[in-house]
Amino acid sequence: MSRLDLNVLLSDRKYTEQEKFWLDNLAGVSSDHIELTDMARLSDEGRRYSEKFLDAAAQERLLELCNHSDMSLYIAFTAMVHIVLYRCHGVSECVIGMPVLKLTRTEETLNETVLLRSHSQGNMTFKELLIQTKRAVLEAYRHQDYPLPVILEKLTERSNESLPVIPLMSYACMYDGLHEHAFRKEAQVEVVFGLERTAEGLKLVLDCDSELYSEEQAALLQTSFHHVLEHVSANIQTSIGDVPILSEEEKNRIVVGFNESGVLTPKMTTIDRLFEEQVNNNPGRTALIVGEKSYTYGELNQKADALAARVIAAGGKPDQIIALLADRSFDMLVGIMGILKSGCAFLPVDPNYPASRIQHYMSDSQAEIIVTATAKTDIDGFKGTRIDLKDLQHVQGSITAAASHQSSNLAYVIYTSGSTGKPKGVMIEHRSVIHFIEAMCDRIAFGEEETLLSVTTYSFDIFYLETLLPLLRGMTVVLADEASQIDPGQLAAVIGKHQPDYIQTTPSRLKLMLENERCAELMGNFKAILVGGEAFPSYLLEQLKPYTAVKIYNMYGPTETTIWSAMTELKQDAPLTIGSPIANTQIYILDDNRNPVPVSAMGELHISGAGLARGYWNQPDLTREKFVDNPFLTGSKMYKTGDYARWLPNGTIEYIGRTDQLVKLRGYRIELGEIEQALNELEGITGAVVLAKRADDGSLFLCGYIVTAIPLPTATIKALLKEKLPEYMIPAFLVPVETIPLTPNGKVDRESLRKRSHEAVLPSDNELPMNDLEQTLAEIWSEVLQMSADQIGTESSFFDVGGDSISMVQMVALIDKQFPGKVTLTDLFVHKNIKMLAQLILKDEEAPEITLHDLAVFALPERYFAGNESTSSESSYRIAASAEMSERIQETALQAGITKMDVLLAACFYLMSDITGSEELLMYTALDRTDEVTPLHVNLSGIEDISDLFGNVREAREAAVNGSVRIGHIRAIEERGDHSVAALIYDKSKVTAGYALSGLFDLVLELDPDDVNISLEFDNRRLDGARMIELLKKYMTLLRMMVQKREQAELR
């Protein structure tokens, strides 16, 4: 069918209604990755195929539920497929492809596929989902004649207005009782769910894209469907969030089998008592090396006892929090061990933290005693007891022996960042630390007299693996000072001198170490390297491997579960995972309803076991929210981490990312780590962090901060990224930084980057503006993009320097004010940079000057204007008709043979005629998809009934078709007569130019013919707000009267 024939066909009223249905139904859907083709797949290569008969009893229940109706069976089948997608993939909303029904197919059928938009919620029952699916399926088939390619084309046209939210048609459902069997081989989708009827019964046939679905993932869909069928066919009132998709055997394998990491029963005592055992065994062994000095276990114990005595004398008792403010030194370890010996819990406070943060720690923790070993001891408002570690007196005998604290008492409280912006204190008990140390030594054979290099700040809980673990195992701690923490060169000197056996580091710090040649060369000197604290990117692992053949462990665990909860040795060519739970720890990956997700499905990671914190200090509500009942171990709790992960078939865990690292931009869910990974893999980039930031107008954009080894223009980087990532994942801005800043804990300091400007752009090959026109355009771009004009090259693509579909509209509007009629939205897609736009503007320089249009006005009565005392603070009001009235207006339009918009327009003109007393009126309209307005002149003289009014309006619209004026060609009226106004009536969704229409017109009436929502914008400096409300109410009253008169006329 030719395009002309298609346009003629689609002008039929039937297709007009169908077009509206589909555009409304698919609002917010992306058509980017769907490709329609008339060609069937040439083969099944690249597909994964499986089939399985339905359970006989469940099948019989299903057929009875559907009254043996093919259509009802298909609807139930489609609803069950959605449950599978919701439970296995977390897909609460999707668009499913349905083949055209065999019985309705004719030679004129234009489609092979109909689209079904489906959505669900966990608390929805299967019966409710069935009813919803039935309505959606039948509605979709009722509108199946509208050509799908045209729908997709119109969705693409709309993409600048309705940003995409969900992908289109990744899945399809078919049933051979209703559909052509060949559809399975023709559907270009990720998964086809097929239901086939055979002599032996019904069977589920799956056809998956093998690149996207492994054998395990395909099997998951197959088995999950059968579990869903078995359950919902027996109970249609069950909530879909509670439908089991795992067999008891599989659930047991995941919940129990994957957590068989060993049960250890360490001696239940306290940390300080276990330390004293090492002191008694080897008092002369070196416990700590700091710089040029070394300290024995005996020396550390002696000074710790002296501190414990002072703390107890000051009133310290079990579970009391004692603040510790110390530099990296021997005294830092004295402070930790001395407070533990006193029976109290220590609170590490980094003296380099801002004063406000330190004050929050002190006030929130209610610490009445502070132990100091730093020059920075001033804390505003603290009136409690201060103990300086330089002033300790030697004491006789063991303080620990006389202490009354137990393993269930608090060992320390560590503050972590809070979602509210205020840090929260995590309470860790002695027994949790002891269990952790025992579990770590079960995985790694830490030996006596071995050394461990400590590079982490003591306010970060992984520091206590670097200190408490070795001190309870008779090892030596090499404590890197502040300078060595920051400078990889100095750290290399420490490693070279002391030859430590172990190092624990964050990936961010490891990256800094590898960038230093000497430090990188020394990585092979360790026995093992422990990496954790943030996601370990695969590219960094590949950078590390050439320097060392030692064991590399990937560690995972939040502070709330005591340092680490899972770990794995990263072996050659094995996938990069966080491994499996350590001993005495259980990990569950659950969906939103706290049901275990199947292997390969994504869910939130929950942790239970001996390492669980007591909770958050003084925050019982937050504790209840995050530490929830463990449904798999009665009487225990589990911690909701907020991390996404999935089980792999071998029982290891693939870490996916923080929930707060998942952002939604323009409707798409984006994992920022994926963009960072892509940037880090580019040659010439040595570091990258991507943030989602907000512009001054509240809009979200992506900004990449990168460290480069060589100059790289923005356009070059974005072009390379586009080879790896979809368009919506390309950062709007790429900002060069000398280094990636780190927090004191050695993690990427994202908040520091967030405060930096995004204006410092990368070097560009583009030229600066060469003339006044290019400079003017650069300043317009600067205003829209909120960046300096001198940072914008004349050859930079608008989209490469941060532009998007929204800012594009703003930019074209500003250009049109300076150069009316020269540039349209469509032009910008071709003329993407300033130089090209300047050439476009100059192209018609010799053309005749455009004549500006003077707006026509009419006079309103004086009472509608504001006096000096009655100026309104509001400049717009909205009113809506009831659903019943909207339907009655639609019926009135149909009976009169006009559109619903004609009815609304007729009421406008009649009302203004009544108010002004004039039988002839000229108002402007914008009712089509255009950046133009049309002067509409209506003569109401000689009108005898409603039919005459409707006829006059319709004739006026037809006569005005060729009289449109571009909005950019309207001359703004600087001064109007006392009571004259210019009025515009428009459908907002149809105007694409992005102009501030209320700046040109005194009255702007926005009509929504679908739901009859009326919005009135007005110049509140001239017009009275109360009268404007009155005008809107009169309009709605007039609409009702017109409808009633028309209905009465029909009855006669």
ZATIDREN-681810 format. One line per 3 residues: for each residue x, y, z of C-alpha. Coordinates in steps of 0.02 Angstrom, whole numbers. Layout:
<nodes>
X:Y:Z  ... $
</nodes>
This chain:
<nodes>
0:0:0  71:170:-48  92:307:81 $
-44:407:-6  -165:260:0  -120:233:182 $
-153:415:225  -322:408:138  -366:249:232 $
-313:320:400  -419:475:375  -572:365:403 $
-654:402:570  -629:223:628  -441:241:613 $
-442:412:694  -520:335:850  -398:189:844 $
-249:306:828  -305:400:984  -325:235:1078 $
-149:177:1037  -63:342:1071  -151:354:1240 $
-122:170:1279  63:176:1236  103:345:1311 $
277:341:1384  332:185:1289  498:184:1196 $
502:118:1019  690:141:1004  746:-39:997 $
600:-118:903  629:-154:721  481:-210:616 $
521:-320:469  422:-416:341  555:-551:344 $
535:-701:458  689:-769:546  784:-871:419 $
827:-1001:549  823:-1037:736  1008:-998:750 $
1037:-888:901  877:-947:984  853:-1060:1134 $
701:-1174:1123  615:-1277:1258  445:-1357:1284 $
357:-1445:1427  180:-1513:1451  73:-1434:1586 $
33:-1535:1740  -127:-1631:1703  -219:-1581:1862 $
-169:-1398:1848  -215:-1400:1664  -389:-1465:1703 $
-415:-1331:1836  -359:-1199:1713  -478:-1259:1577 $
-622:-1261:1701  -577:-1085:1757  -583:-1030:1574 $
-743:-1129:1533  -640:-1215:1397  -645:-1052:1297 $
-493:-1021:1187  -497:-834:1214  -516:-851:1403 $
-374:-978:1403  -261:-857:1309  -304:-714:1428 $
-263:-823:1580  -103:-882:1496  -49:-702:1462 $
-87:-651:1642  19:-794:1708  162:-745:1592 $
157:-571:1669  171:-646:1842  325:-742:1785 $
403:-583:1715  358:-486:1873  428:-616:1991 $
582:-668:1890  633:-504:1809  551:-374:1921 $
449:-315:1771  294:-231:1841  248:-150:1676 $
284:-207:1499  217:-212:1322  185:-388:1258 $
164:-432:1075  7:-530:1029  -19:-607:856 $
-172:-551:757  -316:-674:781  -331:-804:644 $
-520:-783:631  -510:-594:604  -372:-599:474 $
-423:-542:299  -332:-485:143  -345:-306:210 $
-263:-348:378  -116:-229:395  -39:-301:555 $
43:-461:608  57:-406:789  -52:-315:915 $
22:-232:1069  -37:-269:1247  15:-150:1384 $
13:-243:1549  52:-189:1726  44:-270:1896 $
75:-244:2081  125:-370:2213  -34:-345:2315 $
-145:-376:2164  -238:-542:2164  -232:-658:2015 $
-418:-630:1992  -391:-442:1981  -249:-468:1859 $
-361:-582:1754  -498:-451:1745  -372:-316:1699 $
-289:-426:1569  -456:-475:1492  -505:-293:1470 $
-334:-247:1399  -329:-395:1277  -504:-367:1211 $
-475:-179:1192  -312:-210:1101  -394:-331:979 $
-540:-211:954  -414:-83:892  -301:-205:799 $
-330:-130:625  -222:25:648  -51:-7:566 $
83:-44:694  223:42:594  122:204:596 $
96:189:784  283:169:808  317:316:694 $
200:425:794  276:365:958  446:418:891 $
375:588:843  309:604:1020  474:557:1100 $
521:740:1128  359:766:1224  331:603:1316 $
498:535:1367  505:344:1360  476:245:1518 $
470:62:1469  537:-35:1320  421:-94:1184 $
384:-277:1153  528:-375:1228  407:-520:1249 $
266:-601:1150  127:-723:1194  38:-839:1073 $
-85:-983:1079  -103:-1094:927  -289:-1109:958 $
-307:-925:910  -148:-879:818  -47:-935:668 $
85:-1059:721  216:-972:612  215:-819:725 $
343:-898:842  474:-903:705  432:-727:644 $
429:-631:808  584:-524:830  578:-519:1021 $
681:-580:1168  559:-716:1221  406:-794:1141 $
292:-883:1265  189:-1007:1167  43:-1114:1225 $
8:-1261:1111  -136:-1388:1115  -91:-1566:1069 $
-173:-1736:1085  -74:-1761:1245  -130:-1594:1318 $
-69:-1415:1331  116:-1376:1330  219:-1219:1358 $
343:-1180:1219  481:-1054:1250  583:-974:1112 $
721:-861:1185  862:-755:1116  1014:-859:1166 $
1125:-704:1180  1013:-633:1315  957:-794:1401 $
1075:-928:1462  1015:-1106:1476  985:-1079:1663 $
887:-919:1634  778:-999:1501  747:-1148:1616 $
699:-1025:1754  559:-952:1646  496:-1126:1602 $
492:-1195:1780  426:-1031:1853  276:-1034:1736 $
230:-1209:1792  241:-1159:1975  130:-1008:1940 $
4:-1115:1846  -5:-1243:1984  -37:-1111:2117 $
-155:-987:2034  -262:-1121:1953  -300:-1184:2128 $
-328:-1012:2206  -368:-861:2098  -382:-750:2252 $
-197:-766:2293  -89:-609:2283  30:-618:2137 $
172:-563:2251  144:-720:2354  135:-843:2210 $
277:-968:2236  388:-981:2083  509:-1101:2163 $
482:-1283:2207  513:-1327:2388  669:-1419:2332 $
737:-1269:2237  689:-1149:2375  781:-1258:2501 $
934:-1264:2387  940:-1074:2379  891:-1030:2556 $
983:-1170:2646  1106:-1248:2524  1185:-1086:2465 $
1209:-1037:2648  1302:-1194:2700  1461:-1095:2727 $
1506:-1177:2890  1458:-1158:3072  1597:-1105:3189 $
1583:-1097:3378  1718:-978:3436  1752:-950:3620 $
1620:-825:3675  1717:-695:3771  1769:-516:3733 $
1893:-441:3611  2007:-374:3747  2015:-542:3838 $
2067:-630:3677  2199:-494:3653  2265:-527:3829 $
2287:-711:3785  2408:-657:3647  2494:-540:3769 $
2517:-680:3894  2583:-798:3760  2704:-676:3677 $
2723:-511:3770  2883:-468:3678  2816:-498:3502 $
2796:-343:3394  2614:-291:3390  2627:-128:3294 $
2746:-36:3178  2717:150:3148  2848:240:3047 $
3018:204:3123  2949:139:3288  2886:-31:3341 $
2784:-80:3494  2765:-249:3578  2607:-334:3635 $
2663:-302:3815  2687:-115:3786  2519:-97:3702 $
2432:-195:3839  2515:-97:3979  2463:72:3913 $
2289:8:3869  2266:-49:4050  2315:126:4109 $
2182:203:3996  2051:76:4051  2081:123:4231 $
2056:307:4193  1895:272:4096  1823:166:4236 $
1872:299:4364  1780:428:4258  1621:324:4271 $
1635:215:4117  1527:58:4117  1472:-78:3993 $
1378:-14:3839  1429:165:3875  1499:253:3722 $
1671:333:3738  1728:447:3597  1904:421:3530 $
1986:567:3438  2158:512:3378  2287:531:3241 $
2359:375:3157  2481:323:3291  2521:197:3426 $
2404:294:3540  2259:261:3420  2276:74:3455 $
2298:111:3640  2135:207:3638  2040:66:3552 $
2105:-73:3662  2098:30:3822  1915:76:3798 $
1874:-107:3760  1964:-160:3919  1859:-38:4019 $
1702:-128:3961  1643:23:3864  1615:43:3678 $
1729:157:3575  1667:283:3448  1803:325:3321 $
1800:511:3277  1919:566:3140  1999:731:3195 $
2006:784:3012  1817:782:2996  1726:949:2988 $
1686:1022:3159  1499:1010:3127  1511:824:3092 $
1614:794:3250  1488:893:3351  1347:785:3279 $
1439:627:3330  1464:690:3507  1289:756:3535 $
1200:610:3451  1302:477:3540  1283:566:3708 $
1466:528:3743  1516:600:3911  1698:546:3902 $
1819:581:3760  1992:504:3741  2112:609:3637 $
2278:579:3552  2284:727:3433  2321:911:3434 $
2144:945:3372  2049:924:3534  1931:1074:3531 $
1750:1019:3520  1622:1158:3539  1493:1124:3671 $
1575:968:3748  1569:981:3937  1612:802:3985 $
1773:717:4041  1929:728:3931  2067:598:3945 $
2231:638:3857  2329:482:3814  2491:577:3849 $
2444:593:4033  2416:409:4077  2488:334:4236 $
2552:156:4245  2436:33:4337  2471:-137:4413 $
2375:-293:4362  2252:-329:4224  2103:-215:4213 $
2015:-339:4099  2019:-475:4231  1913:-368:4346 $
1795:-301:4212  1614:-360:4206  1573:-340:4021 $
1519:-489:3917  1519:-539:3734  1344:-468:3714 $
1402:-292:3762  1444:-159:3634  1621:-155:3566 $
1606:-2:3456  1486:119:3372  1529:180:3197 $
1435:318:3108  1390:294:2926  1307:408:2801 $
1119:423:2817  989:450:2683  925:599:2782 $
1095:683:2772  1132:649:2956  1254:506:2996 $
1183:361:3096  1275:259:3227  1290:70:3199 $
1308:-31:3360  1423:-183:3350  1443:-307:3493 $
1599:-404:3547  1528:-570:3491  1495:-507:3315 $
1677:-456:3296  1738:-622:3366  1626:-720:3248 $
1690:-616:3103  1873:-643:3146  1845:-830:3165 $
1756:-837:2996  1894:-738:2909  2029:-852:2978 $
1927:-1000:2917  1943:-931:2739  2119:-858:2745 $
2260:-943:2842  2323:-790:2936  2476:-850:3031 $
2566:-791:3189  2710:-672:3158  2640:-624:2987 $
2612:-440:2951  2463:-344:2885  2476:-169:2811 $
2340:-51:2872  2297:91:2753  2116:123:2802 $
2054:262:2916  1995:203:3086  1821:278:3063 $
1790:148:2926  1744:-23:2997  1860:-123:2883 $
2003:-45:2984  1961:-172:3119  2006:-317:3005 $
2174:-230:2986  2199:-210:3174  2089:-316:3287 $
2107:-474:3181  2299:-473:3180  2309:-424:3364 $
2197:-570:3413  2303:-688:3306  2477:-641:3363 $
2519:-546:3203  2599:-376:3173  2508:-223:3110 $
2603:-102:2998  2509:61:3016  2532:177:2867 $
2531:359:2920  2421:495:2844  2549:543:2712 $
2570:363:2655  2382:342:2645  2372:482:2520 $
2535:467:2423  2563:301:2332  2748:342:2319 $
2766:351:2508  2657:197:2528  2775:104:2409 $
2918:149:2526  2824:75:2675  2785:-85:2578 $
2965:-101:2518  3035:-76:2692  2921:-187:2796 $
2870:-319:2666  2695:-347:2737  2608:-512:2698 $
2433:-443:2678  2350:-283:2622  2167:-235:2623 $
2112:-90:2513  1965:-14:2426  1962:-21:2235 $
1984:168:2228  2144:162:2330  2205:9:2234 $
2186:108:2074  2297:246:2144  2427:117:2194 $
2430:41:2020  2456:212:1942  2621:225:2038 $
2752:119:1951  2849:71:2108  2691:33:2207 $
2623:-74:2064  2784:-175:2054  2772:-215:2240 $
2597:-290:2227  2677:-458:2196  2762:-456:2366 $
2603:-489:2465  2535:-662:2506  2358:-600:2478 $
2267:-441:2430  2093:-407:2500  1987:-285:2399 $
1820:-219:2460  1718:-72:2522  1645:-34:2350 $
1614:-129:2189  1773:-204:2116  1769:-161:1929 $
1831:-295:1811  1946:-176:1718  2040:-141:1881 $
2061:-327:1914  2136:-344:1740  2256:-200:1778 $
2310:-285:1939  2339:-460:1872  2499:-424:1772 $
2584:-363:1931  2548:-509:2044  2510:-694:2049 $
2456:-691:2232  2281:-728:2294  2159:-587:2266 $
2001:-586:2371  1845:-488:2332  1757:-439:2493 $
1580:-381:2523  1485:-323:2676  1399:-172:2752 $
1446:-97:2919  1280:-161:2989  1338:-342:2974 $
1514:-320:3045  1644:-281:2912  1629:-423:2783 $
1489:-547:2754  1539:-629:2590  1701:-656:2498 $
1784:-753:2359  1955:-784:2289  1959:-714:2113 $
2035:-853:2010  2094:-844:1830  1952:-824:1703 $
1818:-848:1837  1674:-721:1840  1698:-573:1957 $
1577:-606:2100  1569:-569:2286  1572:-756:2318 $
1473:-840:2455  1431:-804:2638  1568:-822:2767 $
1541:-942:2912  1394:-910:3029  1316:-794:2899 $
1162:-814:2792  1127:-714:2635  956:-706:2553 $
914:-620:2388  731:-573:2396  598:-486:2294 $
491:-340:2355  379:-462:2451  530:-544:2536 $
514:-703:2437  675:-789:2379  710:-752:2196 $
763:-894:2082  941:-919:2026  987:-786:1895 $
846:-670:1949  886:-501:2025  832:-454:2201 $
882:-358:2356  1020:-434:2460  977:-470:2644 $
1102:-530:2774  1074:-627:2934  1187:-716:3056 $
1312:-690:3195  1382:-528:3123  1219:-433:3132 $
1229:-265:3222  1121:-229:3372  1043:-88:3270 $
1060:100:3252  1100:204:3405  947:299:3466 $
850:263:3306  725:126:3345  614:164:3195 $
758:152:3073  817:-6:3159  646:-86:3137 $
643:-31:2955  814:-102:2911  831:-250:3030 $
678:-354:2991  617:-525:3046  703:-669:2957 $
564:-780:2887  686:-922:2859  759:-932:3036 $
629:-908:3171  678:-784:3304  818:-703:3204 $
834:-541:3109  906:-496:2939  974:-333:2872 $
904:-253:2713  1061:-193:2624  983:-94:2483 $
1101:-184:2363  1044:-278:2208  1120:-448:2173 $
1082:-617:2096  1128:-796:2134  1230:-887:2003 $
1200:-1073:1977  1356:-1120:2076  1294:-1030:2233 $
1402:-876:2215  1332:-700:2211  1345:-574:2071 $
1339:-399:2142  1238:-281:2031  1240:-115:2122 $
1173:-2:2254  992:47:2237  1047:227:2254 $
1168:203:2109  1018:161:2001  947:322:1933 $
797:355:1825  832:480:1687  705:521:1553 $
608:367:1604  755:247:1591  832:158:1739 $
1021:183:1729  1159:99:1829  1294:232:1845 $
1427:98:1872  1398:33:1696  1440:204:1622 $
1594:217:1734  1651:47:1675  1631:99:1493 $
1731:259:1521  1870:169:1614  1889:48:1470 $
1927:188:1346  2109:213:1301  2178:371:1376 $
2057:377:1523  2134:326:1690  1988:362:1805 $
1803:403:1793  1655:437:1906  1480:472:1842 $
1348:566:1942  1167:608:1913  1153:794:1950 $
1011:919:1949  1010:1079:1849  941:1241:1920 $
772:1200:1844  766:1033:1934  800:925:1781 $
916:777:1798  1072:754:1692  1225:641:1691 $
1396:714:1723  1558:617:1705  1717:669:1797 $
1868:594:1713  2057:584:1731  2144:576:1562 $
2323:528:1518  2312:619:1351  2204:762:1288 $
2037:691:1230  1900:801:1156  1723:777:1220 $
1659:730:1048  1789:592:1034  1744:516:1202 $
1557:524:1168  1580:445:998  1675:300:1078 $
1545:285:1217  1406:275:1089  1487:115:1029 $
1461:39:1201  1308:123:1274  1134:179:1219 $
1110:365:1187  1022:398:1352  1172:334:1451 $
1296:456:1373  1341:590:1502  1285:764:1454 $
1448:835:1522  1623:766:1538  1731:863:1660 $
1920:841:1676  1992:820:1851  2171:792:1904 $
2126:648:2020  1969:562:2082  1946:625:2261 $
1931:497:2400  1845:502:2570  1949:467:2726 $
1886:287:2710  1969:272:2540  1806:270:2441 $
1764:385:2297  1709:552:2368  1554:576:2261 $
1489:721:2365  1649:819:2333  1628:792:2146 $
1445:838:2156  1492:1011:2219  1607:1042:2071 $
1549:1139:1920  1513:1045:1760  1574:1194:1658 $
1757:1142:1653  1744:1048:1490  1874:941:1405 $
1988:1012:1269  1899:1034:1104  1949:1037:923 $
1814:1166:893  1839:1350:857  1780:1494:965 $
1648:1611:892  1717:1710:743  1583:1844:729 $
1440:1930:821  1310:1806:758  1407:1654:820 $
1439:1743:985  1253:1779:1005  1211:1597:972 $
1344:1542:1097  1266:1653:1230  1094:1579:1195 $
1165:1403:1213  1251:1460:1372  1087:1520:1447 $
996:1359:1406  1138:1239:1453  1188:1338:1608 $
1372:1343:1562  1493:1481:1510  1483:1538:1330 $
1673:1530:1311  1665:1342:1346  1556:1310:1194 $
1645:1278:1029  1560:1330:868  1579:1153:802 $
1514:1067:959  1354:970:933  1213:1037:1041 $
1187:862:1108  1372:834:1143  1383:985:1259 $
1233:935:1365  1080:972:1261  927:862:1260 $
751:866:1189  688:982:1325  829:1110:1317 $
819:1102:1127  642:1174:1134  701:1312:1251 $
848:1352:1140  748:1365:978  625:1480:1065 $
764:1598:1118  841:1597:944  672:1639:869 $
658:1793:979  822:1858:907  800:1791:730 $
613:1765:701  568:1627:581  748:1576:545 $
764:1415:645  639:1276:685  653:1121:792 $
673:1015:637  819:1123:580  917:1083:738 $
922:898:700  1018:940:540  1111:1099:593 $
1179:1033:757  1314:1161:798  1332:1349:808 $
1428:1368:645  1295:1273:548  1154:1370:631 $
1239:1535:591  1250:1484:408  1066:1435:409 $
1016:1604:482  1121:1698:353  1058:1591:207 $
902:1695:181  986:1860:220  943:1929:48 $
762:1872:60  626:2004:85  607:2059:264 $
472:1966:358  317:2068:397  270:2052:579 $
88:2019:622  -5:2141:734  -124:2051:850 $
-309:2089:836  -391:2138:1000  -567:2162:1069 $
-634:2258:1217  -687:2180:1383  -800:2271:1505 $
-710:2374:1636  -762:2258:1779  -645:2122:1713 $
-490:2228:1743  -390:2238:1903  -383:2395:2006 $
-229:2447:2102  -287:2356:2258  -351:2197:2176 $
-200:2130:2083  -205:1939:2090  -52:1836:2142 $
-117:1696:2031  -103:1701:1842  -192:1541:1797 $
-344:1439:1848  -407:1268:1797  -580:1189:1794 $
-636:1017:1735  -799:940:1679  -862:776:1753 $
-834:615:1656  -1022:610:1624  -1022:787:1553 $
-872:747:1444  -967:600:1370  -1122:707:1342 $
-1017:838:1250  -945:701:1142  -1120:638:1103 $
-1176:815:1061  -1032:833:939  -1073:667:855 $
-1256:713:835  -1210:881:759  -1081:805:642 $
-938:909:714  -789:879:827  -786:894:1015 $
-666:1040:994  -797:1130:888  -918:1119:1034 $
-789:1191:1154  -745:1331:1032  -927:1375:1003 $
-951:1397:1191  -798:1512:1198  -858:1626:1060 $
-1037:1630:1125  -976:1675:1300  -862:1814:1239 $
-1002:1881:1129  -1118:1885:1279  -987:1971:1389 $
-934:2102:1261  -1103:2128:1178  -1021:2107:1008 $
-1092:1990:875  -926:1980:782  -769:1919:869 $
-591:1877:817  -489:1763:929  -336:1659:888 $
-329:1470:890  -189:1340:887  -275:1173:867 $
-159:1077:753  17:1010:774  106:1171:727 $
205:1321:786  74:1435:709  -86:1519:766 $
-240:1549:661  -350:1705:673  -529:1641:688 $
-667:1764:643  -842:1710:696  -1003:1806:657 $
-1144:1765:780  -1276:1880:706  -1433:1792:645 $
-1404:1637:752  -1570:1561:803  -1520:1397:886 $
-1372:1290:939  -1358:1209:768  -1329:1380:689 $
-1193:1419:816  -1104:1254:783  -1118:1280:595 $
-1045:1455:603  -895:1398:704  -861:1252:589 $
-872:1364:434  -757:1492:514  -626:1358:549 $
-633:1296:370  -616:1472:301  -467:1512:412 $
-360:1363:359  -240:1465:250  -228:1616:364 $
-105:1550:493  35:1656:568  199:1590:641 $
210:1628:825  384:1699:800  314:1825:675 $
191:1904:798  234:2080:852  220:2093:1040 $
100:2233:1091  193:2352:1204  43:2460:1246 $
-141:2411:1232  -295:2516:1253  -368:2524:1427 $
-490:2379:1404  -427:2289:1247  -365:2109:1254 $
-295:1981:1133  -356:1803:1161  -290:1632:1110 $
-380:1464:1119  -265:1315:1098  -231:1132:1125 $
-66:1136:1221  -10:963:1166  -13:1021:984 $
99:1174:1000  282:1127:979  372:1293:973 $
391:1311:1161  344:1496:1169  281:1586:1322 $
110:1617:1245  48:1717:1393  180:1846:1351 $
93:1882:1186  -90:1859:1232  -189:1930:1378 $
-303:1777:1386  -239:1603:1346  -372:1468:1356 $
-304:1292:1348  -435:1163:1300  -415:976:1326 $
-553:897:1221  -519:722:1288  -567:753:1470 $
-634:931:1452  -503:1008:1565  -499:1196:1542 $
-351:1303:1594  -351:1492:1586  -190:1594:1592 $
-207:1782:1603  -107:1940:1628  -134:1965:1815 $
-62:2140:1806  -213:2195:1703  -352:2069:1732 $
-446:2034:1893  -420:1857:1963  -595:1843:2039 $
-673:1891:1872  -566:1761:1784  -633:1626:1900 $
-808:1692:1865  -772:1683:1678  -718:1500:1690 $
-874:1454:1790  -985:1542:1663  -900:1444:1526 $
-939:1277:1609  -1119:1331:1642  -1139:1381:1460 $
-1070:1213:1403  -1199:1122:1508  -1341:1231:1440 $
-1286:1203:1260  -1279:1015:1286  -1451:1015:1369 $
-1528:1117:1227  -1453:1002:1097  -1516:848:1191 $
-1690:924:1205  -1690:965:1020  -1647:784:981 $
-1790:722:1089  -1911:830:992 $
</nodes>
